[in-house]
Amino acid sequence: TSKRLSGQSLQEIRRAVTTLREESFDLNAAIASLIKPFLTQPNLVIKNKLNLPKLPLQTEHQLYCIIKEALENIRRHAKAHTIRLHSQTTPENTVIYIEDDGAGFNLKSLSSEPTSGFGIRGMHERSHSIDSHIKIDSAPNQGTRIQITVPHDQTLTR
């Protein structure tokens, strides 16, 4: 089992690195590829309404990694029936929402356990690195909602 899981993990890492190295990186297309494996899972519905504007390449790469981590956390832990991805763009910012109706968790318990929550910590670090704000709301049996606010800064556009 561990050999199979490590092989799958390596395959996922290779796919992510290949995606990030593409010269004409398209965040919307990359996210569509991320959700493809979820579409074949029984008892799981994905509602993808993301329509993200062109952003600086570094920003797109970090957002890709954040969304990938969020989806991976949902797959591993949430036991969700529905995942919703949607966005809202204004002249000032783009807001990305990732929501599930799964098991949820206690956010306070993550901060008190030093070995848990590395994925969430990484999501916060990635968000901070692109001057974005990430907000995670969750509670046991209430699902999880992640909101990433990416400000539009004229100096950051490609």
Secondary structure by P-SEA (a helix, b strand, c coil): caaaaaaaaaaaaaaaaaaaacccccaaaaaaaaacccccccccccccccccccccaaaaaaaaaaaaaaaaaaaccccccbbbbbccccccbbbbbbbbccccccaaaaaaccccaaaaaaaaaaaaaacbbbbbbbcccbbbbbbbbbbbcccccc
